[in-house]
Each structure stands twice: as structure tokens, then as C-alpha cells.
């Protein structure tokens, strides 16, 4: 999972270095209440947050969960909720003063995170956001999903093509999204959304 995560992070970097991002920095994004700068900051945070996760001491009383449980434990999040608002505020803070500044910090974070991850076991417990423990490979899977989904959000916001992620990254993201959809919407809506467009009811989205 480490190699897939690093691959996804390097692919997403194209958007953070794009001229379109610099030109559209203060404009609204394709996501409600998110400026393009904040969305870019959120995308970049999927890499820089790994230092926080790896530094955190893991409480012995917390039971590890997988990536699907991480995303489904609280149901859907409303755009105006305290959680969503907090994400937007922190994302804008992480974005910093400019696209160039964010891209430089992202490159440095990616290099240092890659060095820290080298050789770590996939079962290593990792504390995410001071609340949830996931094995390292499942933690990285959540970051892959975030990178893929938000890279598409940012590309749409900028009016540029969505980057082409490697096959292993796409497989990890799509498989996880399908599993989340099954838990949140039920197996039949997910099955129909993926197999029969004439019977898809539009309620199979993972988020």
C-alpha cells in the first residue's frame, strides 16, 4: 500500500503545480462552500498529515478499524455541520498564501513522508486525528481514496483533465468506494449502479 500511496501523491502533485491553480486560487471550487485554495490545501493535507499520524502515540485501549469502518462509522456529513466547517477552515489554513508556496511544501512533505514510510510494516497501528486507530495499510488506503477523489474535485474546479492514476491506485480507490457504498446504501443499489444503468436509482454514492 505504501507504493500505491506514493504513486497517488505524485500523480496529484501535477494539479498543485499547475498554472490553472495559481490563476484560480481565490475562486469558488466545485464543492459547496470550498474555495479552490482550500480544496488544494485539503488535497495537499493528505500527504502532510501522515507525519502527524506517524508521530502520535497509539492508546492501547482503542480497537483498530479498517478503511471502510473509518468512513461509515458516522454516516453522511452535512456541508454545514461542525465537522465539515472545521475541515474547510483547516484546509484554508494549510493552503497558505499562494499556490506556489503550497506546492513547495507539498513536495517537501512527500519526500519526507516517503522516507519515513520506507520499510514500515503494513500492520503498524496508526492513530488518525487523535481518535481512530487503523493499521498502516488501511490508513494509507484512506489517504489514497482522499487523493483520488479530491484530485478529481480540484481538476473539475480548474477546468483541466483529471490526472490519470495508476491501475493499482484506481483499483484501491474504486474497490473501497464500492464497499463503503454497500455499507451505507445497501448491496442492491451498489450492484445496480455498477451493473445496470437502467435500474440505478442514484442513491449508491459512497459520500
Phi and psi in degrees as GROMACS dihedral restraints (atoms count N, CA, C in turn):
[ dihedral_restraints ]
;  ai    aj    ak    al  type     phi  dphi    fc
    3     4     5     6     1   -61.4    20    10
    4     5     6     7     1   -47.0    20    10
    6     7     8     9     1   -64.5    20    10
    7     8     9    10     1   -36.8    20    10
    9    10    11    12     1   -67.2    20    10
   10    11    12    13     1   -41.5    20    10
   12    13    14    15     1   -61.2    20    10
   13    14    15    16     1   -47.2    20    10
   15    16    17    18     1   -65.1    20    10
   16    17    18    19     1   -36.8    20    10
   18    19    20    21     1   -62.1    20    10
   19    20    21    22     1   -46.0    20    10
   21    22    23    24     1   -62.1    20    10
   22    23    24    25     1   -41.6    20    10
   24    25    26    27     1   -65.0    20    10
   25    26    27    28     1   -39.6    20    10
   27    28    29    30     1   -70.3    20    10
   28    29    30    31     1   -34.1    20    10
   30    31    32    33     1   -68.1    20    10
   31    32    33    34     1   -43.2    20    10
   33    34    35    36     1   -64.3    20    10
   34    35    36    37     1   -24.9    20    10
   36    37    38    39     1   -59.7    20    10
   37    38    39    40     1   -26.6    20    10
   39    40    41    42     1   -56.4    20    10
   40    41    42    43     1   -41.8    20    10
   42    43    44    45     1   -68.6    20    10
   43    44    45    46     1   -38.1    20    10
   45    46    47    48     1   -70.5    20    10
   46    47    48    49     1   -19.8    20    10
   48    49    50    51     1  -100.0    20    10
   49    50    51    52     1     3.6    20    10
   51    52    53    54     1   -77.2    20    10
   52    53    54    55     1   148.7    20    10
   54    55    56    57     1   -64.1    20    10
   55    56    57    58     1   -32.1    20    10
   57    58    59    60     1   -63.3    20    10
   58    59    60    61     1   -35.4    20    10
   60    61    62    63     1   -65.6    20    10
   61    62    63    64     1   -45.5    20    10
   63    64    65    66     1   -61.4    20    10
   64    65    66    67     1   -38.5    20    10
   66    67    68    69     1   -73.7    20    10
   67    68    69    70     1   -25.9    20    10
   69    70    71    72     1  -111.1    20    10
   70    71    72    73     1    16.4    20    10
   72    73    74    75     1   -50.0    20    10
   73    74    75    76     1   -43.2    20    10
   75    76    77    78     1   -98.9    20    10
   76    77    78    79     1     5.6    20    10
   78    79    80    81     1   -83.1    20    10
   79    80    81    82     1   161.0    20    10
   81    82    83    84     1   -65.8    20    10
   82    83    84    85     1   148.0    20    10
   84    85    86    87     1   -95.8    20    10
   85    86    87    88     1  -178.2    20    10
   87    88    89    90     1   -73.6    20    10
   88    89    90    91     1   -11.8    20    10
   90    91    92    93     1   -97.6    20    10
   91    92    93    94     1   137.5    20    10
   93    94    95    96     1   -57.4    20    10
   94    95    96    97     1   132.5    20    10
   96    97    98    99     1    69.8    20    10
   97    98    99   100     1     3.7    20    10
   99   100   101   102     1  -104.7    20    10
  100   101   102   103     1   125.2    20    10
  102   103   104   105     1   -76.6    20    10
  103   104   105   106     1   160.7    20    10
  105   106   107   108     1   -61.0    20    10
  106   107   108   109     1   -38.4    20    10
  108   109   110   111     1   -59.7    20    10
  109   110   111   112     1   -44.9    20    10
  111   112   113   114     1   -65.5    20    10
  112   113   114   115     1   -39.6    20    10
  114   115   116   117     1   -64.5    20    10
  115   116   117   118     1   -40.7    20    10
  117   118   119   120     1   -64.1    20    10
  118   119   120   121     1   -40.9    20    10
  120   121   122   123     1   -63.0    20    10
  121   122   123   124     1   -38.4    20    10
  123   124   125   126     1   -65.8    20    10
  124   125   126   127     1   -42.5    20    10
  126   127   128   129     1   -60.8    20    10
  127   128   129   130     1   -47.6    20    10
  129   130   131   132     1   -64.3    20    10
  130   131   132   133     1   -31.7    20    10
  132   133   134   135     1   -64.5    20    10
  133   134   135   136     1   -19.3    20    10
  135   136   137   138     1   -65.0    20    10
  136   137   138   139     1   -23.6    20    10
  138   139   140   141     1   -92.4    20    10
  139   140   141   142     1   -50.9    20    10
  141   142   143   144     1   -64.2    20    10
  142   143   144   145     1   -30.7    20    10
  144   145   146   147     1   -64.8    20    10
  145   146   147   148     1   -18.8    20    10
  147   148   149   150     1   -62.2    20    10
  148   149   150   151     1   -31.8    20    10
  150   151   152   153     1   -63.1    20    10
  151   152   153   154     1   -44.1    20    10
  153   154   155   156     1   -59.9    20    10
  154   155   156   157     1   -45.1    20    10
  156   157   158   159     1   -63.3    20    10
  157   158   159   160     1   -43.8    20    10
  159   160   161   162     1   -72.5    20    10
  160   161   162   163     1   -26.1    20    10
  162   163   164   165     1   -79.6    20    10
  163   164   165   166     1   -25.1    20    10
  165   166   167   168     1   -71.4    20    10
  166   167   168   169     1   136.8    20    10
  168   169   170   171     1   -74.5    20    10
  169   170   171   172     1   133.2    20    10
  171   172   173   174     1   -89.8    20    10
  172   173   174   175     1   118.2    20    10
  174   175   176   177     1   -63.6    20    10
  175   176   177   178     1   137.2    20    10
  177   178   179   180     1   -70.8    20    10
  178   179   180   181     1   -15.6    20    10
  180   181   182   183     1   -92.9    20    10
  181   182   183   184     1    -3.9    20    10
  183   184   185   186     1   -88.5    20    10
  184   185   186   187     1   133.6    20    10
  186   187   188   189     1   -87.6    20    10
  187   188   189   190     1   126.4    20    10
  189   190   191   192     1   -62.0    20    10
  190   191   192   193     1   148.0    20    10
  192   193   194   195     1  -127.5    20    10
  193   194   195   196     1   166.1    20    10
  195   196   197   198     1   -96.1    20    10
  196   197   198   199     1   178.9    20    10
  198   199   200   201     1   -63.9    20    10
  199   200   201   202     1   -37.8    20    10
  201   202   203   204     1   -66.1    20    10
  202   203   204   205     1   -44.6    20    10
  204   205   206   207     1   -61.8    20    10
  205   206   207   208     1   -39.2    20    10
  207   208   209   210     1   -55.8    20    10
  208   209   210   211     1   -41.0    20    10
  210   211   212   213     1   -86.0    20    10
  211   212   213   214     1   -19.5    20    10
  213   214   215   216     1  -107.3    20    10
  214   215   216   217     1    -4.0    20    10
  216   217   218   219     1   -67.2    20    10
  217   218   219   220     1   -25.2    20    10
  219   220   221   222     1  -116.5    20    10
  220   221   222   223     1     5.3    20    10
  222   223   224   225     1    72.1    20    10
  223   224   225   226     1  -161.6    20    10
  225   226   227   228     1   -74.7    20    10
  226   227   228   229     1   148.9    20    10
  228   229   230   231     1  -109.5    20    10
  229   230   231   232     1   123.2    20    10
  231   232   233   234     1   -72.2    20    10
  232   233   234   235     1   143.9    20    10
  234   235   236   237     1   -61.4    20    10
  235   236   237   238     1   -26.7    20    10
  237   238   239   240     1   -96.9    20    10
  238   239   240   241     1     5.6    20    10
  240   241   242   243     1   -71.2    20    10
  241   242   243   244     1   164.3    20    10
  243   244   245   246     1   -61.6    20    10
  244   245   246   247     1   -38.2    20    10
  246   247   248   249     1   -63.6    20    10
  247   248   249   250     1   -49.5    20    10
  249   250   251   252     1   -65.1    20    10
  250   251   252   253     1   -40.5    20    10
  252   253   254   255     1   -62.5    20    10
  253   254   255   256     1   -42.8    20    10
  255   256   257   258     1   -62.0    20    10
  256   257   258   259     1   -39.0    20    10
  258   259   260   261     1   -62.2    20    10
  259   260   261   262     1   -43.6    20    10
  261   262   263   264     1   -65.2    20    10
  262   263   264   265     1   -41.6    20    10
  264   265   266   267     1   -63.3    20    10
  265   266   267   268     1   -47.9    20    10
  267   268   269   270     1   -65.5    20    10
  268   269   270   271     1   -34.0    20    10
  270   271   272   273     1   -67.1    20    10
  271   272   273   274     1   -40.9    20    10
  273   274   275   276     1   -64.8    20    10
  274   275   276   277     1   -39.9    20    10
  276   277   278   279     1   -62.7    20    10
  277   278   279   280     1   -41.3    20    10
  279   280   281   282     1   -71.0    20    10
  280   281   282   283     1   -28.3    20    10
  282   283   284   285     1   -60.4    20    10
  283   284   285   286     1   -37.4    20    10
  285   286   287   288     1    77.4    20    10
  286   287   288   289     1  -164.0    20    10
  288   289   290   291     1   -78.3    20    10
  289   290   291   292     1   -21.3    20    10
  291   292   293   294     1  -160.0    20    10
  292   293   294   295     1   163.7    20    10
  294   295   296   297     1   -64.5    20    10
  295   296   297   298     1   -38.6    20    10
  297   298   299   300     1   -63.8    20    10
  298   299   300   301     1   -42.3    20    10
  300   301   302   303     1   -63.3    20    10
  301   302   303   304     1   -44.0    20    10
  303   304   305   306     1   -63.7    20    10
  304   305   306   307     1   -44.0    20    10
  306   307   308   309     1   -62.0    20    10
  307   308   309   310     1   -40.1    20    10
  309   310   311   312     1   -65.5    20    10
  310   311   312   313     1   -42.7    20    10
  312   313   314   315     1   -67.0    20    10
  313   314   315   316     1   -36.2    20    10
  315   316   317   318     1   -63.4    20    10
  316   317   318   319     1   -46.4    20    10
  318   319   320   321     1   -59.6    20    10
  319   320   321   322     1   -43.3    20    10
  321   322   323   324     1   -66.1    20    10
  322   323   324   325     1   -41.0    20    10
  324   325   326   327     1   -64.9    20    10
  325   326   327   328     1   -41.2    20    10
  327   328   329   330     1   -63.3    20    10
  328   329   330   331     1   -41.8    20    10
  330   331   332   333     1   -64.0    20    10
  331   332   333   334     1   -44.5    20    10
  333   334   335   336     1   -72.6    20    10
  334   335   336   337     1   -37.0    20    10
  336   337   338   339     1   -65.0    20    10
  337   338   339   340     1   -41.6    20    10
  339   340   341   342     1   -58.8    20    10
  340   341   342   343     1   -40.1    20    10
  342   343   344   345     1   -67.0    20    10
  343   344   345   346     1   -39.0    20    10
  345   346   347   348     1   -70.2    20    10
  346   347   348   349     1   -35.4    20    10
  348   349   350   351     1   -76.2    20    10
  349   350   351   352     1   -22.0    20    10
  351   352   353   354     1   -56.0    20    10
  352   353   354   355     1   117.7    20    10
  354   355   356   357     1    85.2    20    10
  355   356   357   358     1    -2.9    20    10
  357   358   359   360     1   -71.0    20    10
  358   359   360   361     1   142.6    20    10
  360   361   362   363     1   -73.4    20    10
  361   362   363   364     1   144.7    20    10
  363   364   365   366     1   -64.2    20    10
  364   365   366   367     1   -23.3    20    10
  366   367   368   369     1   -89.4    20    10
  367   368   369   370     1     1.2    20    10
  369   370   371   372     1   -57.0    20    10
  370   371   372   373     1   123.7    20    10
  372   373   374   375     1   -68.4    20    10
  373   374   375   376     1   134.8    20    10
  375   376   377   378     1  -128.9    20    10
  376   377   378   379     1   132.5    20    10
  378   379   380   381     1   -93.9    20    10
  379   380   381   382     1   117.2    20    10
  381   382   383   384     1  -101.0    20    10
  382   383   384   385     1   125.8    20    10
  384   385   386   387     1    53.0    20    10
  385   386   387   388     1    32.8    20    10
  387   388   389   390     1    62.8    20    10
  388   389   390   391     1    16.7    20    10
  390   391   392   393     1  -131.7    20    10
  391   392   393   394     1   -40.9    20    10
  393   394   395   396     1  -121.6    20    10
  394   395   396   397     1   136.2    20    10
  396   397   398   399     1  -103.1    20    10
  397   398   399   400     1   128.6    20    10
  399   400   401   402     1  -132.1    20    10
  400   401   402   403     1   147.0    20    10
  402   403   404   405     1   -60.5    20    10
  403   404   405   406     1   150.5    20    10
  405   406   407   408     1   -52.5    20    10
  406   407   408   409     1   -43.2    20    10
  408   409   410   411     1   -65.0    20    10
  409   410   411   412     1   -32.9    20    10
  411   412   413   414     1   -75.7    20    10
  412   413   414   415     1   -36.0    20    10
  414   415   416   417     1   -59.3    20    10
  415   416   417   418     1   -47.3    20    10
  417   418   419   420     1   -64.8    20    10
  418   419   420   421     1   -33.3    20    10
  420   421   422   423     1   -62.7    20    10
  421   422   423   424     1   -39.4    20    10
  423   424   425   426     1   -64.3    20    10
  424   425   426   427     1   -37.0    20    10
  426   427   428   429     1   -71.7    20    10
  427   428   429   430     1   -34.9    20    10
  429   430   431   432     1   -61.2    20    10
  430   431   432   433     1   -46.4    20    10
  432   433   434   435     1   -60.1    20    10
  433   434   435   436     1   -44.7    20    10
  435   436   437   438     1   -62.4    20    10
  436   437   438   439     1   -43.1    20    10
  438   439   440   441     1   -62.9    20    10
  439   440   441   442     1   -44.8    20    10
  441   442   443   444     1   -67.0    20    10
  442   443   444   445     1   -48.3    20    10
  444   445   446   447     1   -65.7    20    10
  445   446   447   448     1   -45.4    20    10
  447   448   449   450     1   -78.7    20    10
  448   449   450   451     1   -22.5    20    10
  450   451   452   453     1   -64.5    20    10
  451   452   453   454     1   -40.2    20    10
  453   454   455   456     1   -65.8    20    10
  454   455   456   457     1   -43.5    20    10
  456   457   458   459     1   -56.7    20    10
  457   458   459   460     1   -45.3    20    10
  459   460   461   462     1   -70.0    20    10
  460   461   462   463     1   -40.1    20    10
  462   463   464   465     1   -62.0    20    10
  463   464   465   466     1   -44.5    20    10
  465   466   467   468     1   -61.8    20    10
  466   467   468   469     1   -41.0    20    10
  468   469   470   471     1   -63.0    20    10
  469   470   471   472     1   -34.6    20    10
  471   472   473   474     1   -89.4    20    10
  472   473   474   475     1   -10.6    20    10
  474   475   476   477     1    72.0    20    10
  475   476   477   478     1    33.4    20    10
  477   478   479   480     1  -122.8    20    10
  478   479   480   481     1   162.8    20    10
  480   481   482   483     1   -63.1    20    10
  481   482   483   484     1   143.0    20    10
  483   484   485   486     1   -68.5    20    10
  484   485   486   487     1   133.1    20    10
  486   487   488   489     1   -57.2    20    10
  487   488   489   490     1   149.0    20    10
  489   490   491   492     1   -90.7    20    10
  490   491   492   493     1   108.8    20    10
  492   493   494   495     1   -82.1    20    10
  493   494   495   496     1   157.2    20    10
  495   496   497   498     1   -65.7    20    10
  496   497   498   499     1   160.5    20    10
  498   499   500   501     1   -59.2    20    10
  499   500   501   502     1   -39.5    20    10
  501   502   503   504     1   -67.9    20    10
  502   503   504   505     1   -34.5    20    10
  504   505   506   507     1   -68.4    20    10
  505   506   507   508     1   -46.0    20    10
  507   508   509   510     1   -61.5    20    10
  508   509   510   511     1   -43.2    20    10
  510   511   512   513     1   -61.4    20    10
  511   512   513   514     1   -43.7    20    10
  513   514   515   516     1   -63.2    20    10
  514   515   516   517     1   -44.4    20    10
  516   517   518   519     1   -68.7    20    10
  517   518   519   520     1   -48.0    20    10
  519   520   521   522     1   -67.1    20    10
  520   521   522   523     1   -41.2    20    10
  522   523   524   525     1   -62.2    20    10
  523   524   525   526     1   -42.4    20    10
  525   526   527   528     1   -67.4    20    10
  526   527   528   529     1   -41.4    20    10
  528   529   530   531     1   -60.5    20    10
  529   530   531   532     1   -41.4    20    10
  531   532   533   534     1   -63.8    20    10
  532   533   534   535     1   -41.4    20    10
  534   535   536   537     1   -66.6    20    10
  535   536   537   538     1   -38.8    20    10
  537   538   539   540     1   -63.2    20    10
  538   539   540   541     1   -43.5    20    10
  540   541   542   543     1   -59.7    20    10
  541   542   543   544     1   -42.3    20    10
  543   544   545   546     1   -61.5    20    10
  544   545   546   547     1   -43.2    20    10
  546   547   548   549     1   -67.5    20    10
  547   548   549   550     1   -42.6    20    10
  549   550   551   552     1   -84.5    20    10
  550   551   552   553     1   -33.5    20    10
  552   553   554   555     1  -112.7    20    10
  553   554   555   556     1   -17.3    20    10
  555   556   557   558     1   103.7    20    10
  556   557   558   559     1   156.3    20    10
  558   559   560   561     1   -66.7    20    10
  559   560   561   562     1   -36.9    20    10
  561   562   563   564     1   -66.6    20    10
  562   563   564   565     1   -48.6    20    10
  564   565   566   567     1   -58.2    20    10
  565   566   567   568     1   -39.5    20    10
  567   568   569   570     1   -66.6    20    10
  568   569   570   571     1   -43.1    20    10
  570   571   572   573     1   -60.9    20    10
  571   572   573   574     1   -46.9    20    10
  573   574   575   576     1   -67.7    20    10
  574   575   576   577     1   -37.4    20    10
  576   577   578   579     1   -62.3    20    10
  577   578   579   580     1   -32.0    20    10
  579   580   581   582     1   -92.9    20    10
  580   581   582   583     1   -13.3    20    10
  582   583   584   585     1  -125.5    20    10
  583   584   585   586     1   -31.1    20    10
  585   586   587   588     1  -136.2    20    10
  586   587   588   589     1    94.7    20    10
  588   589   590   591     1   -64.0    20    10
  589   590   591   592     1   -25.7    20    10
  591   592   593   594     1   -72.9    20    10
  592   593   594   595     1   -16.4    20    10
  594   595   596   597     1  -114.4    20    10
  595   596   597   598     1    -0.4    20    10
  597   598   599   600     1   -66.9    20    10
  598   599   600   601     1   134.5    20    10
  600   601   602   603     1  -105.1    20    10
  601   602   603   604     1     5.5    20    10
  603   604   605   606     1    77.9    20    10
  604   605   606   607     1     7.1    20    10
  606   607   608   609     1  -113.5    20    10
  607   608   609   610     1    27.0    20    10
  609   610   611   612     1  -104.9    20    10
  610   611   612   613     1     4.0    20    10
  612   613   614   615     1   -62.6    20    10
  613   614   615   616     1   137.9    20    10
  615   616   617   618     1   -66.9    20    10
  616   617   618   619     1   -32.8    20    10
